[in-house]
Amino acid sequence: AQSVTQLGSHVSVSEGALVLLRCNYSSSVPPYLFWYVQYPNQGLQLLLKYTSAATLVKGINGFEAEFKKSETSFHLTKPSAHMSDAAEYFCAVSDQGGYQKVTFGTGTKLQVIP
Amino acid sequence: EAGVTQSPTHLIKTRGQQATLRCSPISGHTSVYWYQQALGLGLQFLLWYDEGEERNRGNFPPRFSGRQFPNYSSELNVNALELEDSALYLCASSFLTGAGNTIYFGEGSWLTVV
């Protein structure tokens, strides 16, 4: 069964600094990988997804993630943090093919310090 | 195009009562998912319906049940409510394709059990 591990339940960065949120996956078959963002008191919004095309995936709001098979990682980055990036971020994995459940990580809360 | 819609936004129930939450998927989506997000417990998978059938179920007791209607909308029923059922219940929808199972979330329904 597939799973994801998000390292660090809380991450703090200064405004303008690099954002790096870590996600490692476990899957017996090539996975699909996702990052979602949840702002306070809202649902989850899809940031980006990897579906075995380009290994570097660009998403909304300036975020991107790189699929590294050798490291089983799919870390989320943004060159310069903005105050509006403060939210909780979830990594998720799904096996390829139909009827595959999407499994979420435990989430990482990003704090942006002015 | 309308996103996933959920109702009610907030619901307060007494312990032992029943709660019913409703979800309308994005137009064209045939799969509906339910997740529970309780404080400090992350995103827990509850149920997955596709084409009216239950495809997968998370590790929840039988008092959590649901169904999907012919128009692909869904409802989640929670019987014999317990205090620990207080949580944000998120509905998501998708259309299964060979390009991966990307799910899109609604804003959630807050259930408070007192």
Chai-1 contact restraints between the chains, C-beta under 6 A:
chainA,res_idxA,chainB,res_idxB,connection_type,confidence,min_distance_angstrom,max_distance_angstrom,comment,restraint_id
A,Y32,B,G100,contact,1.0,0.0,6.0,A-B,restraint_1
A,Q42,B,E107,contact,1.0,0.0,6.0,A-B,restraint_2
A,G43,B,L90,contact,1.0,0.0,6.0,A-B,restraint_3
A,G43,B,F105,contact,1.0,0.0,6.0,A-B,restraint_4
A,G43,B,G106,contact,1.0,0.0,6.0,A-B,restraint_5
A,G43,B,E107,contact,1.0,0.0,6.0,A-B,restraint_6
A,G43,B,G108,contact,1.0,0.0,6.0,A-B,restraint_7
A,L44,B,F105,contact,1.0,0.0,6.0,A-B,restraint_8
A,K49,B,T102,contact,1.0,0.0,6.0,A-B,restraint_9
A,T51,B,A99,contact,1.0,0.0,6.0,A-B,restraint_10
A,T51,B,G100,contact,1.0,0.0,6.0,A-B,restraint_11
A,S94,B,N101,contact,1.0,0.0,6.0,A-B,restraint_12
A,G98,B,L96,contact,1.0,0.0,6.0,A-B,restraint_13
A,Y99,B,R55,contact,1.0,0.0,6.0,A-B,restraint_14
A,Q100,B,N101,contact,1.0,0.0,6.0,A-B,restraint_15
A,K101,B,N56,contact,1.0,0.0,6.0,A-B,restraint_16
A,V102,B,I103,contact,1.0,0.0,6.0,A-B,restraint_17
A,F104,B,L43,contact,1.0,0.0,6.0,A-B,restraint_18
A,T106,B,G42,contact,1.0,0.0,6.0,A-B,restraint_19
A,G107,B,G42,contact,1.0,0.0,6.0,A-B,restraint_20
